[in-house]
Amino acid sequence: MKKVAVIYWSGTGNTEAMAKAVAEGAKSDNTEVSLLSVSEATLDIVKNSDAIALGCPSMGAEVLEESEMEPFVASIEGILTGKPLVLFGSYGWGNGEWMQDWVDRMTNCGANLLSEGLIIQDMPGEQGLADCKALGMKLI
């Protein structure tokens, strides 16, 4: 059985809603999906997963959340080589620079990005949730 981990940080619930939809899209008869806030995630979960989804909203000056998500991402950079990965997150302002920076960073550490990062402004609507489910399907 394929193992998929959807790991996210959410401050307002927007990215959490996205994470739930990504996890739903990744579910199949042959897939075990773990939906985890970054505070619950471990290096072993990443190592033992066949594919990973990471979600984080844009914070401050278009950066990852700095107290939990940034340290976690830094801690897994060395174990992502070849690992199938998708990135997603919500934003309230800006132009998505944080996501492009994150995509570049994950590509540079050797992750196998299956898609461009998915960004949605504010709370995802019906189309946004469908896009998240489609993103999750890329993990199976």
N, C-alpha and C positions, 0 to 999 in steps of 0.2 A: 504494500500500500504506500502510495506517495504521501509525503508529509509536507504540508505548506504552513508557514507561519506568517500571520498578518500582525505586524507590530506597529503601534502608533502612539503618538502623544496628541492630546486634544485639550485645549483650554476652554473652549466655548461649546463643544459638542459637534461642531461642523466636521472636523476631521474624523471624529469617532463615527459619525453617520456614514462617512465615506468608507471607513475601515470595515464596518459591518457589511456594507454592500460588496466590497472587494472579497471579503470572506465568503459571502453567499455565492458569488460568482465562481469561486474556486472549489466549491463543494461538488463532489461527484461520488459515484459508488466506489471508486478506487483511490479516493483522496481523503486524508485526515487533515482537517483544518484547525489550527489553533489561532484564536483571536486574543491578542494580549496587549495591554497597555505596556509602554516601554518599561515601566517600573516592575513589571512581572517578567520581563524577558531576560534571558541569560545567553551567554556565549554558547552553552551546550545546545540550547534550542536552535540557534542559528546553525551551528555545526551539523546537527542531526536532521535538519530540514532539507528537503529536496529543492524547495523554492521559497523565496522570501518576498513579502510585500512590506515596505516601510512607508509610514505616513506621518507627516508633520506639517502644521501650518507655517506660514510665513510669520516670522516674529521680528519686531524692531525694524532694523534697517535691512530687511529681506535676508534673514538668517534662520537657521534651525533653532528650535527652542534650546536654550543654553544650559539649563541645569540638569536635565535628564536625557533628552534626545541627542544632543551634540556629543556628550561623553559616550553614550551607547554606540552611536555611529562610529566614532573614533575607535572604540574598542573592538569593533567587528571588521574593520577595514582589511585586516590581514587574513581573514578567513573567507572572504567573499570571492576569491578567484574562481571563475567559472560558474559560480552559483547563479541560477536564474533569479532575477530580481525585477520588481516593479516599484516605482515611487509614486506617491500621491500626496496631496495636501490642499488645504483651503487657504484663502487669503482674503483680506479686506481692503487692501490698497496695494499699490505697486504694479509691477508688470510681469512678475513671475521670475525675477532674477534669482531668487533663492532656489527655485526648482532647477533652473539651468545649471547653477553652481553645483547643486547636489548631484545631478545627472553626470556632470563632468567629473566630479570627485569619485563617484562610484565606478564610472568607466575607467578612470585612471588607476583604481585599485584592483581592477580585473574582473569586476562583476559582469555577468552576462545580462545586460539590460534588455528586457523583452519589449519595451515600449518607451516612448518619451514620457517624461513625468506628467501625470494628470493633475491639473490644477483646476479648482472650482472656486469662484468667488462666493464667499459667505456660505450659507447652508445649501447643500445640494438639493435641487429640485428633482422632478421625475426624470428628466433627461440626464442630469448629473449622476443620479443613482444608477441609471442604466449604463452609463459610461463606466462607473466604478465596477459594476458586475462584469462587464465586458473585460475590464482590466484584470479582474480576478480569474477569469476564464483562461487568460494567457498563461497562468501559472500551472495549469493541469495538462 
